[in-house]
Amino acid sequence: MKCEICGNKIVETFLEKAVGTVVKDAKGKKHWVCAKCQSSLHSKDVLLAKI
């Protein structure tokens, strides 16, 4: 899977868990965000604005 902000591949652990977060928009659609983008953009509103 890829980050929807920067387009880089999201790193996964050996149990195939993503190192990052999932952000849901108002309609309930899930957007995957990597840990790097998550650390630079702190709030959910800013993350959704970048997507």
KATA-V824113 format. One record per residue. RES is the residue in one small letter. SS is DSSP state (helix for helix, strand for strand, loop for the rest). PHI is phi in degrees with one decimal (NA if undefined). OMEGA is omega in whole degrees, 0 to 359 (none if undefined). Layout:
res=RES ss=SS phi=PHI omega=OMEGA
res=RES ss=SS phi=PHI omega=OMEGA
This chain:
res=m ss=loop phi=NA omega=184
res=k ss=strand phi=-121.9 omega=176
res=c ss=loop phi=-69.0 omega=182
res=e ss=loop phi=-82.0 omega=178
res=i ss=loop phi=-96.9 omega=185
res=c ss=loop phi=-99.3 omega=179
res=g ss=loop phi=85.9 omega=178
res=n ss=loop phi=-77.0 omega=179
res=k ss=strand phi=-71.0 omega=179
res=i ss=loop phi=-83.2 omega=181
res=v ss=loop phi=-70.6 omega=179
res=e ss=strand phi=-119.1 omega=175
res=t ss=loop phi=-79.3 omega=182
res=f ss=loop phi=-67.9 omega=176
res=l ss=loop phi=-95.5 omega=178
res=e ss=loop phi=62.6 omega=173
res=k ss=loop phi=-95.5 omega=182
res=a ss=strand phi=-76.1 omega=175
res=v ss=loop phi=-94.2 omega=185
res=g ss=strand phi=164.3 omega=182
res=t ss=strand phi=-145.5 omega=174
res=v ss=strand phi=-115.4 omega=179
res=v ss=strand phi=-115.3 omega=178
res=k ss=strand phi=-99.2 omega=176
res=d ss=loop phi=-86.8 omega=184
res=a ss=loop phi=-64.0 omega=181
res=k ss=loop phi=-84.6 omega=179
res=g ss=loop phi=95.9 omega=179
res=k ss=loop phi=-74.7 omega=181
res=k ss=strand phi=-88.0 omega=177
res=h ss=strand phi=-125.0 omega=181
res=w ss=strand phi=-88.5 omega=181
res=v ss=strand phi=-131.4 omega=181
res=c ss=strand phi=-75.3 omega=182
res=a ss=helix phi=-65.2 omega=180
res=k ss=helix phi=-65.9 omega=178
res=c ss=helix phi=-68.2 omega=179
res=q ss=helix phi=-64.8 omega=181
res=s ss=helix phi=-74.7 omega=180
res=s ss=helix phi=-83.9 omega=178
res=l ss=loop phi=-113.6 omega=194
res=h ss=loop phi=-81.5 omega=187
res=s ss=loop phi=-102.4 omega=180
res=k ss=helix phi=-63.9 omega=181
res=d ss=helix phi=-65.0 omega=179
res=v ss=helix phi=-69.5 omega=178
res=l ss=helix phi=-61.6 omega=180
res=l ss=helix phi=-67.3 omega=178
res=a ss=helix phi=-68.2 omega=179
res=k ss=helix phi=-74.1 omega=180
res=i ss=loop phi=-77.3 omega=none
